[in-house]
Amino acid sequence: MDIDFRVAVVLAPVLVAAGWAAFNIGAAALQQLQNFLNKEA
C-alpha cells in the first residue's frame, strides 16, 4: 500500500497556519472572556 505524500505536503502548511491562527485568536478570545466575566462579578 503506497501512501501519497503529496497530500501531506499540501495540507501540512495549511494545518500549521490554521493551528497558529486558532492559537492566537483563542488566546485573545479567552482574555476577552475573562475580562467580561471579571466586570460582571
PyMOL Python script that loads the backbone (N, CA, C, O; Angstrom):
from pymol import cmd

cmd.read_pdbstr("""\
ATOM      1  N   MET A   1       0.846  -1.184   0.000  1.00  0.00           N
ATOM      2  CA  MET A   1       0.000   0.000   0.000  1.00  0.00           C
ATOM      3  C   MET A   1       0.887   1.242   0.000  1.00  0.00           C
ATOM      4  O   MET A   1       1.565   1.535   0.985  1.00  0.00           O
ATOM      5  N   ASP A   2       0.874   1.954  -1.097  1.00  0.00           N
ATOM      6  CA  ASP A   2       1.680   3.165  -1.218  1.00  0.00           C
ATOM      7  C   ASP A   2       0.907   4.365  -0.689  1.00  0.00           C
ATOM      8  O   ASP A   2      -0.278   4.540  -0.972  1.00  0.00           O
ATOM      9  N   ILE A   3       1.605   5.181   0.082  1.00  0.00           N
ATOM     10  CA  ILE A   3       1.000   6.394   0.620  1.00  0.00           C
ATOM     11  C   ILE A   3       1.436   7.563  -0.254  1.00  0.00           C
ATOM     12  O   ILE A   3       2.623   7.719  -0.543  1.00  0.00           O
ATOM     13  N   ASP A   4       0.484   8.377  -0.670  1.00  0.00           N
ATOM     14  CA  ASP A   4       0.787   9.539  -1.490  1.00  0.00           C
ATOM     15  C   ASP A   4       1.113  10.708  -0.565  1.00  0.00           C
ATOM     16  O   ASP A   4       0.224  11.285   0.061  1.00  0.00           O
ATOM     17  N   PHE A   5       2.380  11.045  -0.490  1.00  0.00           N
ATOM     18  CA  PHE A   5       2.808  12.094   0.438  1.00  0.00           C
ATOM     19  C   PHE A   5       2.530  13.494  -0.097  1.00  0.00           C
ATOM     20  O   PHE A   5       2.711  14.476   0.623  1.00  0.00           O
ATOM     21  N   ARG A   6       2.090  13.598  -1.353  1.00  0.00           N
ATOM     22  CA  ARG A   6       1.774  14.923  -1.896  1.00  0.00           C
ATOM     23  C   ARG A   6       0.619  15.556  -1.128  1.00  0.00           C
ATOM     24  O   ARG A   6       0.580  16.773  -0.947  1.00  0.00           O
ATOM     25  N   VAL A   7      -0.317  14.729  -0.680  1.00  0.00           N
ATOM     26  CA  VAL A   7      -1.444  15.257   0.097  1.00  0.00           C
ATOM     27  C   VAL A   7      -0.933  15.844   1.403  1.00  0.00           C
ATOM     28  O   VAL A   7      -1.367  16.922   1.809  1.00  0.00           O
ATOM     29  N   ALA A   8      -0.016  15.147   2.065  1.00  0.00           N
ATOM     30  CA  ALA A   8       0.550  15.653   3.315  1.00  0.00           C
ATOM     31  C   ALA A   8       1.354  16.927   3.078  1.00  0.00           C
ATOM     32  O   ALA A   8       1.303  17.854   3.887  1.00  0.00           O
ATOM     33  N   VAL A   9       2.089  16.978   1.983  1.00  0.00           N
ATOM     34  CA  VAL A   9       2.899  18.157   1.674  1.00  0.00           C
ATOM     35  C   VAL A   9       2.004  19.367   1.432  1.00  0.00           C
ATOM     36  O   VAL A   9       2.358  20.486   1.804  1.00  0.00           O
ATOM     37  N   VAL A  10       0.859  19.152   0.818  1.00  0.00           N
ATOM     38  CA  VAL A  10      -0.056  20.261   0.544  1.00  0.00           C
ATOM     39  C   VAL A  10      -0.805  20.668   1.812  1.00  0.00           C
ATOM     40  O   VAL A  10      -0.977  21.858   2.078  1.00  0.00           O
ATOM     41  N   LEU A  11      -1.245  19.690   2.586  1.00  0.00           N
ATOM     42  CA  LEU A  11      -2.079  20.004   3.751  1.00  0.00           C
ATOM     43  C   LEU A  11      -1.284  20.454   4.976  1.00  0.00           C
ATOM     44  O   LEU A  11      -1.818  21.188   5.808  1.00  0.00           O
ATOM     45  N   ALA A  12      -0.046  20.043   5.106  1.00  0.00           N
ATOM     46  CA  ALA A  12       0.727  20.378   6.304  1.00  0.00           C
ATOM     47  C   ALA A  12       0.828  21.891   6.536  1.00  0.00           C
ATOM     48  O   ALA A  12       0.524  22.340   7.642  1.00  0.00           O
ATOM     49  N   PRO A  13       1.237  22.694   5.556  1.00  0.00           N
ATOM     50  CA  PRO A  13       1.314  24.141   5.817  1.00  0.00           C
ATOM     51  C   PRO A  13      -0.043  24.764   6.129  1.00  0.00           C
ATOM     52  O   PRO A  13      -0.137  25.693   6.932  1.00  0.00           O
ATOM     53  N   VAL A  14      -1.087  24.252   5.491  1.00  0.00           N
ATOM     54  CA  VAL A  14      -2.427  24.775   5.755  1.00  0.00           C
ATOM     55  C   VAL A  14      -2.837  24.469   7.193  1.00  0.00           C
ATOM     56  O   VAL A  14      -3.391  25.327   7.881  1.00  0.00           O
ATOM     57  N   LEU A  15      -2.565  23.246   7.644  1.00  0.00           N
ATOM     58  CA  LEU A  15      -2.917  22.867   9.008  1.00  0.00           C
ATOM     59  C   LEU A  15      -2.082  23.632  10.033  1.00  0.00           C
ATOM     60  O   LEU A  15      -2.590  24.021  11.084  1.00  0.00           O
ATOM     61  N   VAL A  16      -0.818  23.845   9.731  1.00  0.00           N
ATOM     62  CA  VAL A  16       0.030  24.622  10.645  1.00  0.00           C
ATOM     63  C   VAL A  16      -0.482  26.060  10.748  1.00  0.00           C
ATOM     64  O   VAL A  16      -0.558  26.617  11.844  1.00  0.00           O
ATOM     65  N   ALA A  17      -0.832  26.657   9.613  1.00  0.00           N
ATOM     66  CA  ALA A  17      -1.346  28.028   9.623  1.00  0.00           C
ATOM     67  C   ALA A  17      -2.666  28.116  10.367  1.00  0.00           C
ATOM     68  O   ALA A  17      -2.888  29.055  11.132  1.00  0.00           O
ATOM     69  N   ALA A  18      -3.549  27.142  10.151  1.00  0.00           N
ATOM     70  CA  ALA A  18      -4.840  27.147  10.840  1.00  0.00           C
ATOM     71  C   ALA A  18      -4.649  26.978  12.343  1.00  0.00           C
ATOM     72  O   ALA A  18      -5.325  27.632  13.137  1.00  0.00           O
ATOM     73  N   GLY A  19      -3.742  26.112  12.726  1.00  0.00           N
ATOM     74  CA  GLY A  19      -3.468  25.918  14.151  1.00  0.00           C
ATOM     75  C   GLY A  19      -2.890  27.169  14.794  1.00  0.00           C
ATOM     76  O   GLY A  19      -3.263  27.533  15.909  1.00  0.00           O
ATOM     77  N   TRP A  20      -1.975  27.825  14.085  1.00  0.00           N
ATOM     78  CA  TRP A  20      -1.373  29.053  14.614  1.00  0.00           C
ATOM     79  C   TRP A  20      -2.423  30.149  14.760  1.00  0.00           C
ATOM     80  O   TRP A  20      -2.446  30.860  15.765  1.00  0.00           O
ATOM     81  N   ALA A  21      -3.285  30.284  13.768  1.00  0.00           N
ATOM     82  CA  ALA A  21      -4.348  31.290  13.836  1.00  0.00           C
ATOM     83  C   ALA A  21      -5.308  30.983  14.982  1.00  0.00           C
ATOM     84  O   ALA A  21      -5.700  31.881  15.727  1.00  0.00           O
ATOM     85  N   ALA A  22      -5.685  29.713  15.120  1.00  0.00           N
ATOM     86  CA  ALA A  22      -6.592  29.336  16.207  1.00  0.00           C
ATOM     87  C   ALA A  22      -5.946  29.591  17.566  1.00  0.00           C
ATOM     88  O   ALA A  22      -6.619  30.013  18.507  1.00  0.00           O
ATOM     89  N   PHE A  23      -4.650  29.336  17.668  1.00  0.00           N
ATOM     90  CA  PHE A  23      -3.938  29.584  18.921  1.00  0.00           C
ATOM     91  C   PHE A  23      -3.959  31.066  19.273  1.00  0.00           C
ATOM     92  O   PHE A  23      -4.246  31.436  20.412  1.00  0.00           O
ATOM     93  N   ASN A  24      -3.656  31.907  18.296  1.00  0.00           N
ATOM     94  CA  ASN A  24      -3.625  33.353  18.553  1.00  0.00           C
ATOM     95  C   ASN A  24      -5.014  33.903  18.823  1.00  0.00           C
ATOM     96  O   ASN A  24      -5.193  34.684  19.758  1.00  0.00           O
ATOM     97  N   ILE A  25      -5.989  33.519  18.034  1.00  0.00           N
ATOM     98  CA  ILE A  25      -7.348  34.006  18.228  1.00  0.00           C
ATOM     99  C   ILE A  25      -7.917  33.457  19.533  1.00  0.00           C
ATOM    100  O   ILE A  25      -8.621  34.160  20.258  1.00  0.00           O
ATOM    101  N   GLY A  26      -7.607  32.200  19.823  1.00  0.00           N
ATOM    102  CA  GLY A  26      -8.088  31.585  21.069  1.00  0.00           C
ATOM    103  C   GLY A  26      -7.568  32.304  22.295  1.00  0.00           C
ATOM    104  O   GLY A  26      -8.312  32.510  23.254  1.00  0.00           O
ATOM    105  N   ALA A  27      -6.304  32.687  22.281  1.00  0.00           N
ATOM    106  CA  ALA A  27      -5.726  33.403  23.419  1.00  0.00           C
ATOM    107  C   ALA A  27      -6.422  34.747  23.617  1.00  0.00           C
ATOM    108  O   ALA A  27      -6.738  35.118  24.747  1.00  0.00           O
ATOM    109  N   ALA A  28      -6.660  35.469  22.541  1.00  0.00           N
ATOM    110  CA  ALA A  28      -7.334  36.760  22.646  1.00  0.00           C
ATOM    111  C   ALA A  28      -8.787  36.573  23.092  1.00  0.00           C
ATOM    112  O   ALA A  28      -9.308  37.365  23.878  1.00  0.00           O
ATOM    113  N   ALA A  29      -9.431  35.529  22.589  1.00  0.00           N
ATOM    114  CA  ALA A  29     -10.821  35.281  22.969  1.00  0.00           C
ATOM    115  C   ALA A  29     -10.923  34.920  24.448  1.00  0.00           C
ATOM    116  O   ALA A  29     -11.835  35.382  25.134  1.00  0.00           O
ATOM    117  N   LEU A  30     -10.015  34.115  24.938  1.00  0.00           N
ATOM    118  CA  LEU A  30     -10.041  33.769  26.361  1.00  0.00           C
ATOM    119  C   LEU A  30      -9.796  34.998  27.232  1.00  0.00           C
ATOM    120  O   LEU A  30     -10.434  35.159  28.272  1.00  0.00           O
ATOM    121  N   GLN A  31      -8.880  35.857  26.815  1.00  0.00           N
ATOM    122  CA  GLN A  31      -8.620  37.086  27.569  1.00  0.00           C
ATOM    123  C   GLN A  31      -9.862  37.975  27.590  1.00  0.00           C
ATOM    124  O   GLN A  31     -10.200  38.551  28.625  1.00  0.00           O
ATOM    125  N   GLN A  32     -10.529  38.084  26.461  1.00  0.00           N
ATOM    126  CA  GLN A  32     -11.734  38.899  26.393  1.00  0.00           C
ATOM    127  C   GLN A  32     -12.839  38.309  27.267  1.00  0.00           C
ATOM    128  O   GLN A  32     -13.559  39.044  27.941  1.00  0.00           O
ATOM    129  N   LEU A  33     -12.970  36.996  27.255  1.00  0.00           N
ATOM    130  CA  LEU A  33     -13.972  36.331  28.090  1.00  0.00           C
ATOM    131  C   LEU A  33     -13.673  36.540  29.565  1.00  0.00           C
ATOM    132  O   LEU A  33     -14.588  36.786  30.352  1.00  0.00           O
ATOM    133  N   GLN A  34     -12.412  36.447  29.950  1.00  0.00           N
ATOM    134  CA  GLN A  34     -12.044  36.671  31.348  1.00  0.00           C
ATOM    135  C   GLN A  34     -12.339  38.107  31.763  1.00  0.00           C
ATOM    136  O   GLN A  34     -12.828  38.348  32.866  1.00  0.00           O
ATOM    137  N   ASN A  35     -12.043  39.059  30.883  1.00  0.00           N
ATOM    138  CA  ASN A  35     -12.342  40.457  31.195  1.00  0.00           C
ATOM    139  C   ASN A  35     -13.843  40.666  31.363  1.00  0.00           C
ATOM    140  O   ASN A  35     -14.274  41.383  32.266  1.00  0.00           O
ATOM    141  N   PHE A  36     -14.644  40.040  30.491  1.00  0.00           N
ATOM    142  CA  PHE A  36     -16.090  40.161  30.585  1.00  0.00           C
ATOM    143  C   PHE A  36     -16.603  39.584  31.890  1.00  0.00           C
ATOM    144  O   PHE A  36     -17.435  40.194  32.561  1.00  0.00           O
ATOM    145  N   LEU A  37     -16.104  38.400  32.253  1.00  0.00           N
ATOM    146  CA  LEU A  37     -16.575  37.748  33.475  1.00  0.00           C
ATOM    147  C   LEU A  37     -16.132  38.522  34.721  1.00  0.00           C
ATOM    148  O   LEU A  37     -16.859  38.565  35.714  1.00  0.00           O
ATOM    149  N   ASN A  38     -14.960  39.122  34.672  1.00  0.00           N
ATOM    150  CA  ASN A  38     -14.482  39.889  35.829  1.00  0.00           C
ATOM    151  C   ASN A  38     -15.285  41.173  36.007  1.00  0.00           C
ATOM    152  O   ASN A  38     -15.483  41.618  37.137  1.00  0.00           O
ATOM    153  N   LYS A  39     -15.745  41.769  34.930  1.00  0.00           N
ATOM    154  CA  LYS A  39     -16.525  43.011  35.038  1.00  0.00           C
ATOM    155  C   LYS A  39     -17.933  42.724  35.555  1.00  0.00           C
ATOM    156  O   LYS A  39     -18.532  43.570  36.219  1.00  0.00           O
ATOM    157  N   GLU A  40     -18.465  41.541  35.258  1.00  0.00           N
ATOM    158  CA  GLU A  40     -19.804  41.187  35.716  1.00  0.00           C
ATOM    159  C   GLU A  40     -19.830  40.900  37.213  1.00  0.00           C
ATOM    160  O   GLU A  40     -20.834  41.151  37.880  1.00  0.00           O
ATOM    161  N   ALA A  41     -18.729  40.377  37.736  1.00  0.00           N
ATOM    162  CA  ALA A  41     -18.708  39.973  39.154  1.00  0.00           C
ATOM    163  C   ALA A  41     -18.575  41.160  40.074  1.00  0.00           C
ATOM    164  O   ALA A  41     -18.541  40.995  41.294  1.00  0.00           O
TER     165      ALA A  41
END
""", "prot")
cmd.dss("prot")
cmd.show_as("cartoon", "prot")
cmd.util.cbc("prot")
cmd.orient("prot")
